[in-house]
Amino acid sequence: ATGGVNPLILTTLLAATGGVRGGILAGKHVTVGRTVTPRTPYASPRSPTRTFQTVRNGPSKRLCVGCRELKSDVQEDINALKAQIEKQAEEDSTVQIRDPLPPTSKGDIFRACFLVSGLIGSLGVALRKYAATKLQVSGADPDLIRDLTSLNIKDILHLEPKDVAIMLGVAAAVTGLRQLTLNLWEDYQWATDRSNEQVLRPLSPLDLLWVAFLPGITEELLFRGALIPAVYPDWRGILIGALTFGVLHNSGGRNLASATFATIAGGAYGTAFLATNNLLVAMGAHSLSNLFSAAIWLQAHPIAAKYVSSKSTGDEKSGGGDNGESEQEASKAKKKKKKKPKSDMGFGSS
């Protein structure tokens, strides 16, 4: 098959081309100083015929004219393959979210956050005044009434060292529990990812401050600072406040897993409130937990997620469908999103 050429020549040529185009030489007559004619139709489409000439330069050296051209062709193929592999690896590493919430702008998030927080804060102030009246009628201790229901800024902002320690401890505990729940509970991870993709992705690092603190302050004013003293200023009030807080988290694109975690977190905030008789402790713990969790999530998800709807995934698994119908459904979905953007800003932004 080699045309009488020393096998060392063929070995040298195959080694020079890296074995990628070895089929070119294996299917040709190779002779010294003659044109190589393909024997089989498997020759390279780039060069159906090549001329190889061997030059003897000592008993053990063989130089091949044309090997440099083959090397350049092989290198181009290798570079193209590397680029394709890198592109595929980047696509595979991108997080995918099923049934994503519609994207929103920073302006939409601003309006939703201020509107919901303003409503919650107003309800909190009204209910806190009612709680103060109720405690006075029941003959409760005046100092307790002031600590639990005062709207005086000086009373609210008063903090002792132990209060700061409890605030930071509760914030760290809730943040740690959130990360653990994300790793163990897939439904909670899914709800958190789709919510944060909508709310946190358009924001700048500075925006995270008010998105974390504004809901944290107003929600604690209502669910701990007003609801607990209005019903029972003890463990029963903590439980009622936590359950109410959790139920309201089962909305806006969230699920039962989000409500369950919110209930546990609400119980921790309520316990901190009654343990210190200081609403600022619960406000600070809630706000710091929001901020820490948002920063951790953004650091773990630096690239925007690739949205995959469960309907399209099911179509792919079943073998596809009519492309025209799927395109029409996609265009209708886009129109609906443009007409009525649904924001997930509300109870606990992160």
GILINHU-V567802 format. One line per field, one symbol per residue. ss: DSSP state (H for helix, E for strand, - for the rest). phi: phi as a letter, one per 30 degrees, with the letter a starting at -180 (. if undefined). psi: psi as a letter, one per 20 degrees, with the letter a starting at -180 (. if undefined). A space follows every 50 residues. Layout:
BEGIN
ss->???
phi->???
psi->???
END
This chain:
BEGIN
ss->------HHHHHHHHHH-----HHHHH-E------EE-E-----------E E--EEE-----EEE--HHHHHHHHHHHHHHHHHHHHHHHHHHH--EEE-- -----HHHHHHHHHHHHHHHHHHHHHHHHHHHHHHHH----HHHHHHHH- --HHHHH---HHHHHHHHHHHHHHHHHHHHHHHH-HHHHHHHHHHHHHH- ------HHHHHHHHHHHHHHHHH---HHHHH---HHHHHHHHHHHHH--- -----HHHHHHHHHHHHHHHHHHHHH--HHHHHHHHHHHHHHHHHHHHHH -----EEE-HHHHHHHH-----HHHHHHHHHHHHHHHHH-----------
phi->.ciideeddddddddddiidcdddddcbdcbdibddcdccdcddddbdbb ccbcbdbjdbcbccdjdddddddddddddddddddddddddddddcbdhd dddbcddddeddddddddddddddddddddddddddddiddeddddddbd cdddddddbcedddddeddddddddddddddddccdddddddddddddcd edcdeddddddddddddddddddcdcddddcbdadddddddddddddddc aiicbddddddddddddddddddddchbdddddddddddedddddddddd bdcedcdbddddddddddjjaddddddddddddddddddbdcccdldidb
psi->hjkjqphhggggghhhjjigkhhghhkqpoqpjrpppphrjjrpihnhqq pppqppmrhjpppopihhggghghhgggghggggggghhghhippppqmq qqqrrhghggggghgghggghghggghhghhggghghikrphhhgghhjp jphghhipprhhggggghggggghgghghghhhhohhhgghgghghhggh giqrhhhhghhghghhghhhhghghggghhfolbhhhggggggggggiil rkjrahgghgghgghhhgghghghhikohhggggggghggggggggghhi mhpqqopoqhghghhhhjjbbphgghhghghghggghhgnpoqjpdnnh.
END
